[in-house]
Structure formats: C-alpha cells, structure tokens
C-alpha cells in the first residue's frame, strides 16, 4: 500500500507538433535519489497533463528500505505515439510515496 507524499513537475517544454502521424521521442537526463527509508520515488513524463501510456509508460522507480543518500545518474527516455498535431506541453514529473509494506522486489511492472 502506498500513500502519496508529493507530486511535482520538474521541467516542461512547450512546442508545436506538426504532424499527427509521428511519435514524440522524449529524453530527460539528471541524477536521482530517494534518501528516506521506507519510501519510493518515481520519475515519469506527462504530455498535456496526462501520463503517456502508448505504446507504454515512460518511467524510472527507486524503492528505498533503509536511509541511504545515493545520487545515481539516470536517463528517462521513450516515445509517446498518442499525441496529435498542434501545441504540446511535455513535462518530467516526480512522485514520492510512503511504503507501508516493505516486501519489495525489482523489475516488476516498472
């Protein structure tokens, strides 16, 4: 079970997409961390206020069971094909959640 602690936009960019038939390739590069114990953080993209899901979600997750202040380089990269022609706002977001159960594993639905 998770409870949301914060949800914020990190960076955004506005531009005009010229064709409906093209996808939108997005890249965000930074260092990331989750320093608190029993927390998880997720970095993801939103296009015009909605998370991109076609062809799939574009995200990175860190689950932290013990307090550890490791800064890790990360690249968030993907293609979103569910965008139409016209003005677009693309943004990188983060969300931090509290983990009430610490039975974590890696690689599942991330």
N, C-alpha and C positions, 0 to 999 in steps of 0.2 A: 504494500500500500504506500502511495506517495502523497505528500501534501506540497503544493507549490509555495515556494518561499519568495521568489522574484521571477520576473519575466521582462526582458528588456531588449530593445533594438540596439545593436552595436554600431552598425553602419548601414547607410542606404544610398541608393543611386537612382535617379530618375532619368529616363531616356525615352525615345520613340522607337518602337519596333515597327519595321517597315513592311514585313510580310507575315501573313497568317501561317504559311506552310513551313516556317522554320522553328527550330527549338531555341531555347535560351540557355547558353552554357555559362555557368556562374562559378567563380573561384573566390574564396576568402582565405587568406593566409595570416596566421598570428601564432602567438603562444597561448596555451590554455592551461587551466589548472582548476582543481577543486580541492581546497585546503582543509575543509572541515570534515570531521568524522561523521559517518552515517548520512552522507549526502551524495547526491548525484547531480551532475550538470550535463546539459545537452545544448549543442550549438546547431542551428538549422537555418534554412532560408525561407523567407516569405516573399511571394510575388503578389503585389497589390493587396497586401493584408492577409493572404491565405497561404498556408504551407503548400509547397509544391509536392504533389504525390504522383504525377505522371511523368516519366514511367515509374518512379519510386521516390520515397522521401530522400532528402539530401541532408544528412546529419552526422554528428560525432557525439559520443557519450563517454563520460567518465563516471565511474562508481567508486566512491571512497569509503572504506570501512574504518580506517584509522586516520587521525590527523596527520597530514603529510603535505608539505608545501612545495610540491614538484611542479615546475613550469615545463611544459612539453611543447615542442613545435608541432603545429598541425596545419593541414590543408583541407578545407571543406570545398569539394569540387563535384559538380554534377550538371546534368542537363534537364531542363524542365520543358516539356513539349506542350503543356496545357496553357499556353499563353497566346493571346490573339494580337492582331495588329493594333498599333496605337500607343498611347502613353503608358509606360510601365514604371512601377516603383519596385525595385528589388532590394531586399534588406537581409542582413545577417542578424540573427537573434540568439539570445541565450535564455535558458530557464534553469533554475536550481530547485531541487526538490529534497524533502526530508525522507529518508528511507526508514520506515518503521519496522521492517523486517530485513535482517542482514543476511539473507540467503542468496547472495549474488552469484552470477556466473558471467562468462564473456561470450560475445558473438551471437547471442540470441536476439533476433528482431531489432538489431541496431543498424 
